[in-house]
């Protein structure tokens, strides 16, 4: 394509200079990332499908963007690394296109670069998705001295969350492969969605990075909890992977997350 797209490893990295641009993001295609893309005023966007998962949460935002006339598509999580826009650009294969993107010629199985050629013809969106309130809920488990914080996006973690049990709706992959972005604080426990445990196990790459910071970290299966929904992870999540610190605290694959947290 004539103009290279804007590459954002996380859609939370949007800025004023990208209005009207075509964006490739390493984020999952759920409702919260879609709302951020809409608020940023971009022309069209490609996300990662994060394994699609429970209730199709990994692409719910991609589909919703059609309602405001924004062309959006998702790449197959097995074709490239989640959290890396460059890898999506280089290797990604489209798994799903919303109706606006499809009308531009974007199809399942198409390379991201071919899809971008088609998206150069995308119409300007005619509306904006409703803002999603920063979903945050804090409480204590009976017999546990560490508060539990539910945040739908790891970007919502605050400095005061140090040493808390943090359950996120975010994928477990390092943003841009950067270990410093594994989590904003040193938590007691950190929980992510495995987003399909993607190629090179990037869907769980935050776990070893957090081992290095002495944080017990696990992912829950994308089939057991809606990505982008921390409450879903807390209530129905099944642990799929655990780092060394989490295993020493009793976490095991196949265990109900809630049961493990209540045992700490």
KEVO-551050 format. One line per 3 residues: number of its first residue (from 1); their letters; for each residue x, y negated, z of N, C-alpha, C, O. Coordinates in steps of 0.05 Angstrom, whole numbers. Each point is the difference from the previous one (the first is absolute). Example, Ala and Ser with C-alpha at 12.3 -4.5 7.8 and 13.67 -1.06 7.14 Angstrom:
REM KEVO-551050
1	AS	264,114,156,-18,-24,0,18,-24,0,21,0,13  -28,-21,-27,16,-24,1,-15,-22,14,10,-22,4
//
This chain:
REM KEVO-551050
1	XXX	17,24,0,-17,-24,0,17,-25,0,24,2,8  -34,-25,-17,16,-24,-3,10,-10,27,24,-6,3  -42,4,16,7,-9,27,0,23,19,-20,14,3
4	XXX	43,-9,11,1,22,19,-19,-6,23,-3,-23,9  -11,43,1,-18,-4,22,14,-7,26,25,3,2  -40,-14,17,11,-4,27,0,26,14,-20,14,2
7	XXX	43,-6,10,3,25,14,0,-6,30,17,-15,10  -37,26,5,-2,-4,29,-1,28,13,-19,15,-4  40,-9,20,0,26,14,-24,2,19,-10,22,4
10	XXX	1,-45,6,-24,0,17,-17,-24,-9,10,-21,-5  -36,25,2,-18,-21,-8,-1,-22,21,-10,-22,-5  19,28,30,1,-21,20,22,-20,-6,2,-21,14
13	XXX	14,25,-34,21,-18,-8,-9,-20,-21,17,-14,-12  -43,11,8,-10,-19,-20,8,-28,8,4,-6,24  -2,-12,-44,8,-28,6,-14,-18,-22,-10,11,-19
16	XXX	11,-37,23,-14,-18,-17,8,1,-29,-16,-5,-18  41,13,13,10,0,-27,-10,22,-18,7,1,-24  -24,17,34,-9,23,-16,-29,-3,-10,-10,18,-12
19	XXX	-2,-41,17,-27,-4,-10,-1,4,-31,17,-11,-14  -36,26,5,-4,5,-28,19,20,-12,-1,5,-25  18,8,41,19,19,-10,-11,29,2,-19,6,13
22	XXX	33,12,-28,-5,28,2,20,12,20,23,-6,-1  -33,21,20,16,10,23,0,30,0,-20,14,-4  44,-3,9,3,29,6,8,1,30,20,-12,8
25	XXX	-36,26,7,5,1,29,5,29,9,-11,19,-11  29,-16,31,5,26,12,-21,8,20,1,22,11  -19,-40,-4,-21,5,20,-21,20,-10,-3,4,-24
28	XXX	-11,8,42,-23,17,-7,-23,-18,-11,0,-24,5  -18,36,-19,-22,-15,-13,-25,-1,16,-22,0,-11  24,-1,38,-23,-2,17,-12,-28,1,9,-18,-14
31	XXX	-29,14,31,-15,-25,1,16,-23,10,-2,-22,-11  19,26,32,15,-22,10,20,-11,-20,1,-24,-4  15,41,-9,18,-10,-20,-15,-14,-23,10,-20,-11
34	XXX	-32,31,3,-16,-12,-22,-9,-28,8,0,-18,-17  -9,15,42,-9,-26,9,23,-21,0,-4,-23,-7  28,32,14,24,-17,-1,6,-8,-29,7,-23,-5
37	XXX	-9,42,-13,5,-5,-28,-20,-21,-11,8,-18,-15  -33,22,22,-20,-19,-8,4,-28,11,-2,-19,-15  9,17,40,5,-26,13,24,-14,-12,1,-25,-1
40	XXX	18,40,-10,24,-12,-11,-5,-11,-28,17,-14,-11  -40,20,-1,-7,-12,-26,15,12,-23,4,-13,-20  4,39,23,15,12,-22,-20,9,-22,-24,2,4
43	XXX	35,3,-28,-16,7,-23,-9,29,0,-23,6,-4  43,12,9,-6,28,1,22,13,17,21,-12,5  -26,37,3,18,13,19,0,30,-4,-20,13,-7
46	XXX	43,-1,12,3,29,1,10,8,28,20,-11,9  -34,30,4,7,10,26,8,29,-2,0,12,-22  7,0,45,5,29,3,-25,13,10,-14,-11,17
49	XXX	7,34,-28,-25,13,9,1,14,26,-20,9,11  44,-7,1,4,11,27,-13,28,4,-10,6,21  9,9,-43,-12,27,2,-31,-1,-1,-13,20,2
52	XXX	2,-44,-5,-29,-6,-1,-12,6,27,-11,-17,13  12,42,-4,-6,7,28,-29,-2,8,-18,-1,-17  13,1,43,-26,1,12,-17,-23,-10,8,-23,2
55	XXX	-32,29,-11,-19,-20,-10,12,-18,-22,-9,-22,-4  28,33,-10,13,-15,-22,12,-27,10,0,-20,-15  8,19,40,9,-25,12,24,-12,-14,4,-24,-1
58	XXX	13,42,-11,24,-10,-13,-4,-16,-25,18,-14,-9  -42,15,-2,-7,-15,-24,-25,-16,3,-11,-11,-20  0,9,44,-26,-14,4,2,-29,-8,-18,-11,-12
61	XXX	41,-2,17,4,-28,-7,3,-4,-30,-10,-19,-11  23,38,-2,3,-1,-30,-28,-1,-12,-5,-16,-18  -13,33,27,-27,1,-11,-15,-25,7,-16,-10,-16
64	XXX	19,0,41,-15,-24,9,8,-25,-16,-17,-17,-4  42,16,-5,8,-24,-15,-15,-4,-26,-1,-22,-10  -10,44,-1,-16,-3,-24,-24,-18,5,-10,-13,-19
67	XXX	0,12,44,-24,-16,6,5,-29,-3,-19,-16,-4  45,7,5,6,-28,-4,14,-5,-26,12,-21,-5  -12,41,-13,11,-3,-26,30,2,-2,12,-9,-19
70	XXX	1,21,40,29,3,-1,7,28,-10,-9,20,11  26,-19,-31,11,25,-10,19,11,21,19,-13,8  -23,38,0,18,13,19,2,30,-6,-18,12,-11
73	XXX	41,-1,17,5,28,-5,17,11,23,11,-15,16  -8,42,-15,16,13,20,19,20,-14,-8,12,-19  32,-9,31,18,20,-11,-2,25,17,-6,-1,24
76	XXX	11,23,-37,1,26,13,22,1,21,23,-6,-7  -30,12,32,20,0,21,23,20,-4,21,-3,11  -26,23,-28,21,19,-5,19,-9,-22,20,13,-5
79	XXX	-26,-35,-9,17,-9,-22,21,-20,8,19,-4,-15  -22,-8,39,19,-21,8,-2,-3,31,-17,12,13  34,-28,-3,2,-4,29,-19,-22,10,1,-22,-10
82	XXX	-17,29,29,-17,-21,12,18,-20,15,21,8,11  -28,-33,-11,16,-20,13,22,-11,-17,15,-18,8  -13,27,-33,20,-10,-19,-13,-8,-26,-8,17,-16
85	XXX	5,-43,12,-12,-10,-25,19,6,-24,-10,5,-22  36,-6,26,18,5,-21,-2,29,-10,0,5,-24  -3,14,42,-3,27,-8,-26,5,-14,-2,16,-19
88	XXX	-19,-30,28,-26,2,-14,3,-10,-28,-10,12,-19  24,-34,16,5,-12,-27,16,19,-17,-6,4,-24  26,9,35,18,17,-15,-12,27,-7,4,10,-22
91	XXX	-18,2,42,-8,28,-4,-30,6,3,-9,22,-6  -6,-42,16,-28,5,7,-17,8,-24,3,-10,-22  -22,27,28,-21,9,-19,-27,-7,11,-6,6,24
94	XXX	-11,-18,-39,-26,-8,9,-18,24,6,-2,19,-16  -11,-20,39,-19,21,8,-28,-9,-3,-19,16,-4  15,-43,8,-28,-10,0,1,-30,-9,18,-15,8
97	XXX	-38,8,-24,-3,-28,-8,-29,-8,6,-19,15,-5  15,-40,16,-28,-8,4,-12,-8,-27,14,0,-20  -39,-7,19,-14,-4,-25,12,-24,-16,-1,0,-24
100	XXX	11,-20,38,11,-23,-14,27,8,-13,5,-7,-23  11,21,38,26,9,-11,-5,20,-23,14,-1,-21  -34,18,24,-6,19,-21,-9,-14,-26,6,9,-22
103	XXX	-21,-31,25,-9,-15,-24,24,-13,-14,-2,-7,-23  24,4,37,25,-11,-12,17,22,-13,19,-6,-14  -27,31,18,14,22,-12,17,17,19,15,17,-9
106	XXX	-16,-23,35,15,15,20,-13,27,4,-24,2,5  40,20,-6,-11,27,2,17,17,19,23,-6,4  -36,26,7,14,20,17,21,13,-16,-4,8,-23
109	XXX	28,-4,35,22,13,-13,19,-19,-14,22,8,-8  -30,-33,5,16,-20,-14,23,-9,18,-4,-1,25  26,-6,-36,22,-11,16,-7,-28,10,-16,-14,-13
112	XXX	28,6,35,-6,-26,11,8,-22,-21,-14,-20,-3  36,24,-10,9,-20,-19,-19,-3,-23,-5,-22,-10  -7,44,1,-20,-1,-21,-25,-13,10,-13,-16,-14
115	XXX	6,22,39,-24,-12,13,4,-31,2,-19,-15,-3  43,7,9,5,-29,3,-3,-14,-27,-10,-23,-1  17,36,-21,-5,-12,-26,-30,-5,-4,-8,-20,-10
118	XXX	-8,40,18,-29,-3,-2,-11,-22,19,-18,-15,-8  29,14,32,-10,-19,19,8,-29,-7,-11,-19,12  29,15,-31,6,-27,-9,-25,-13,-12,-2,-24,-2
121	XXX	-18,40,-6,-25,-9,-12,-22,-2,21,-23,-6,-7  29,11,32,-21,1,21,-13,-28,3,14,-20,-1  -40,20,6,-14,-26,4,8,-11,28,9,14,17
124	XXX	-14,-40,-14,4,-13,26,-23,8,18,-23,-1,-9  28,10,34,-22,8,17,-20,-22,4,7,-24,0  -32,31,3,-21,-20,3,-10,-3,28,-21,-13,4
127	XXX	35,24,15,-9,-2,28,23,8,19,22,2,-9  -29,1,34,20,8,20,-12,19,20,-23,-4,9  37,25,-3,-10,19,20,-3,-14,27,16,-18,6
130	XXX	-35,26,10,-3,-12,27,26,5,16,12,21,-2  -5,-40,19,23,3,17,-6,23,20,-22,2,10  42,14,-5,-3,22,20,13,-10,25,24,-8,1
133	XXX	-39,7,20,10,-9,26,23,18,9,-1,25,-5  21,-36,17,22,15,10,-10,19,22,-5,-8,23  2,33,-31,-11,20,18,21,9,21,20,12,-7
136	XXX	-26,-19,32,19,6,22,-17,6,24,-18,-15,8  25,38,5,-15,8,24,21,11,19,16,17,-7  -17,-25,32,18,9,21,-15,11,24,-19,-11,9
139	XXX	29,34,1,-13,13,23,20,18,13,23,3,-9  -30,10,31,17,18,14,-12,28,1,-25,3,3  41,17,-6,-9,27,4,1,7,29,18,-9,15
142	XXX	-36,25,-6,-1,8,28,26,14,8,8,20,-13  6,-29,34,24,13,9,25,-7,-15,21,12,4  -23,-31,-23,23,-8,-16,6,-30,5,-17,-17,-2
145	XXX	42,12,9,8,-28,7,5,-17,-24,5,-24,3  -5,36,-27,7,-16,-24,-26,-7,-15,-15,18,-7  10,-44,3,-24,-8,-15,1,12,-28,21,4,-11
148	XXX	-45,1,0,-3,9,-28,-9,-24,-16,-19,-13,7  32,9,-30,-8,-22,-18,-7,13,-27,16,15,-11  -39,-21,1,-9,9,-27,2,-24,-19,-13,-20,4
151	XXX	29,23,-25,3,-21,-20,-2,13,-27,14,19,-6  -31,-30,-11,-5,12,-27,24,-3,-18,4,16,-19  13,-36,25,25,-4,-16,23,-4,20,-3,-15,19
154	XXX	26,27,-25,23,-4,17,9,-29,-1,15,-8,18  -23,-7,-38,7,-28,-1,-13,-16,23,9,-22,5  -29,34,8,-14,-14,22,12,5,27,-9,-10,20
157	XXX	31,26,-19,14,5,26,12,-26,9,12,-15,-16  -14,9,42,10,-25,12,23,6,19,3,23,10  13,-43,-4,23,4,19,-9,11,27,15,16,12
160	XXX	-39,-23,-3,-10,10,26,-7,29,0,-6,12,21  7,1,-45,-6,29,-2,23,18,7,-2,24,-2  25,-35,10,23,16,8,-8,19,22,-14,-7,19
163	XXX	22,32,-22,-4,22,19,-29,9,3,-7,14,19  -10,-21,-39,-27,9,0,-3,24,-19,18,5,-16  -40,9,17,-7,21,-19,-14,-15,-23,-22,-10,3
166	XXX	35,10,-26,-11,-15,-23,-9,20,-22,15,14,-11  -41,-15,7,-12,17,-21,-7,-19,-23,-16,-18,2  28,23,-25,-4,-17,-24,-16,16,-21,-1,24,0
169	XXX	-10,-40,-19,-12,12,-23,19,1,-24,-7,9,-21  32,-19,25,19,-3,-21,13,27,-8,-1,19,15  12,-18,-39,15,24,-9,26,2,16,10,-20,11
172	XXX	1,44,-10,24,5,16,26,-4,-16,21,9,10  -22,-22,-33,24,-4,-16,13,-26,7,-14,-20,6  40,19,-8,15,-25,5,-6,-19,-23,1,8,-24
175	XXX	-6,-33,30,-5,-21,-20,26,-6,-14,19,-10,12  -18,16,-38,24,-5,-15,24,16,9,23,-7,-5  -28,29,20,22,16,11,15,-13,22,22,9,7
178	XXX	-33,-31,4,14,-16,20,-6,9,28,-23,-3,9  42,15,5,-4,11,27,-8,-22,20,-14,6,20  21,-31,-25,-6,-21,19,-30,-7,-1,-11,-13,18
181	XXX	-3,23,-39,-29,-5,-2,-17,24,8,-23,2,-6  36,17,20,-15,23,9,-22,-8,19,-23,11,-2  28,-29,20,-20,-11,19,12,-25,12,24,-2,5
184	XXX	-41,-17,1,9,-26,9,11,0,29,16,-17,8  -24,37,8,8,2,28,9,28,6,-4,19,-15  17,-16,38,7,27,10,-24,9,17,-4,-8,22
187	XXX	-12,26,-34,-24,9,12,6,25,18,21,12,-2  -41,-5,18,2,26,15,-6,22,-19,13,21,-1  -34,-24,-15,-8,19,-21,-10,-16,-24,-12,-22,2
190	XXX	18,32,-26,-10,-13,-25,-13,21,-17,10,23,-3  -33,-29,-9,-15,18,-16,-6,-12,-27,-8,-24,-2  12,39,-19,-5,-9,-28,-16,22,-15,-4,22,10
193	XXX	-4,-29,-34,-13,19,-18,21,11,-19,17,-15,-9  -17,41,4,21,12,-17,-3,-6,-30,18,5,-15  -41,-17,7,-4,-8,-27,6,22,-20,9,-5,-23
196	XXX	-14,30,31,5,23,-18,27,12,2,7,18,-15  10,-27,34,28,8,2,12,1,-28,2,22,-12  6,-44,3,7,-4,-28,27,10,-8,14,12,16
199	XXX	-7,-16,-41,25,9,-11,23,-10,18,-1,-23,9  21,40,-5,23,-7,18,-9,-4,29,14,-11,16  -39,20,-10,-12,-4,27,0,-29,8,2,-5,24
202	XXX	-3,-13,-43,0,-28,7,-25,-8,16,0,-20,14  -21,36,-16,-24,-6,15,4,3,30,-17,-9,15  39,21,-7,6,2,29,27,-11,7,11,6,21
205	XXX	1,-23,-38,27,-9,4,3,-20,23,23,-5,8  -44,-6,3,2,-16,24,8,17,24,12,-10,19  -19,36,-20,4,17,24,30,2,8,6,-5,23
208	XXX	12,13,-41,28,1,8,11,-27,7,18,-2,17  -27,-19,-31,10,-27,7,-8,-7,28,15,-14,14  -39,22,-5,-9,-6,27,14,18,20,2,-7,24
211	XXX	6,31,-32,16,17,18,25,-15,8,8,1,23  4,-15,-42,25,-15,6,-5,-23,20,19,-9,12  -44,1,-9,-8,-21,19,-13,12,25,-11,-14,16
214	XXX	13,41,-13,-11,14,23,-30,-3,3,-10,-2,22  -4,2,-45,-29,-2,0,-12,26,-9,8,11,-21  -26,0,37,-15,24,-9,-20,-8,-21,-17,-16,4
217	XXX	20,28,-28,-17,-8,-22,-11,24,-15,14,21,-3  -39,-22,-6,-13,21,-14,-15,-12,-24,-7,-23,0  1,41,-19,-20,-7,-20,-24,19,3,2,22,10
220	XXX	-25,-33,-18,-24,17,-1,-6,6,-29,6,-16,-18  -18,38,13,-7,8,-27,-20,-20,-13,-19,-8,12  25,1,-37,-18,-17,-15,-27,12,-5,-19,-14,-7
223	XXX	17,40,9,-25,14,-3,-16,0,26,-24,7,0  36,-14,22,-14,1,26,-8,-28,10,-17,-2,17  29,-19,-29,-6,-27,9,2,-19,-24,16,4,-18
226	XXX	-33,-24,19,0,-20,-22,25,-18,2,4,-13,21  12,12,-42,22,-19,0,-11,-28,2,-20,-7,-12  34,-10,27,-9,-27,4,-20,-3,23,-11,-22,4
229	XXX	5,44,11,-20,0,21,12,13,25,0,25,2  10,-42,16,13,11,24,-19,16,18,7,20,12  -32,-30,-10,-20,15,16,-4,28,-11,-3,19,15
232	XXX	2,-17,-41,-3,26,-13,23,18,8,-4,24,6  29,-35,-7,23,16,8,-2,9,29,5,24,6  -13,-42,12,-2,7,28,-22,21,5,4,18,17
235	XXX	-26,-21,-30,-23,18,6,1,27,-14,-8,20,12  18,-19,-37,-1,25,-14,27,9,-12,1,21,-13  20,-37,18,25,6,-12,13,27,10,-1,6,23
238	XXX	12,9,-42,14,24,6,30,-5,-7,6,-8,-22  11,13,42,29,-5,-4,10,18,-23,-4,24,-1  18,-37,-18,12,15,-22,31,2,3,11,20,-8
241	XXX	1,-41,19,29,0,4,6,-15,26,-14,-18,7  36,26,6,8,-13,25,31,-3,-1,14,18,-9  -4,-40,19,29,-3,2,10,14,25,-16,11,15
244	XXX	42,-11,-11,12,15,22,-10,-9,27,-7,16,17  4,-43,-13,-9,-10,25,-29,8,6,-8,6,22  -8,-5,-43,-28,8,3,-2,30,6,-16,8,17
247	XXX	32,8,-30,-1,29,5,9,6,29,-11,17,13  30,-32,-3,8,4,28,-22,-8,19,0,8,24  -19,-25,-33,-23,-8,16,-24,18,-4,-22,-6,10
250	XXX	26,28,-26,-21,19,-3,-16,-1,-26,-19,15,-4  26,-34,-14,-15,-2,-25,7,23,-19,23,8,-2  -43,3,-11,3,22,-19,-18,-4,-24,-22,-11,3
253	XXX	31,19,-26,-17,-1,-24,-25,17,5,2,22,10  -25,-33,-18,-25,14,3,-15,-7,26,-23,8,4  37,-23,14,-13,-9,25,-17,-24,-4,7,-18,-16
256	XXX	-29,16,29,-17,-23,0,15,-24,13,10,3,23  -8,-25,-37,16,-23,11,-11,-8,27,16,-5,18  -42,4,-15,-12,-9,25,8,18,24,6,-10,21
259	XXX	-4,36,-26,8,19,21,28,-6,8,7,0,24  11,-4,-44,28,-5,7,3,-26,16,14,-1,20  -27,-20,-29,2,-26,14,-10,2,29,11,-12,18
262	XXX	-33,27,-14,-11,3,27,19,18,17,-3,0,25  22,14,-37,17,17,16,26,-14,9,14,10,17  -10,-34,-28,25,-14,6,0,-11,29,20,-13,8
//
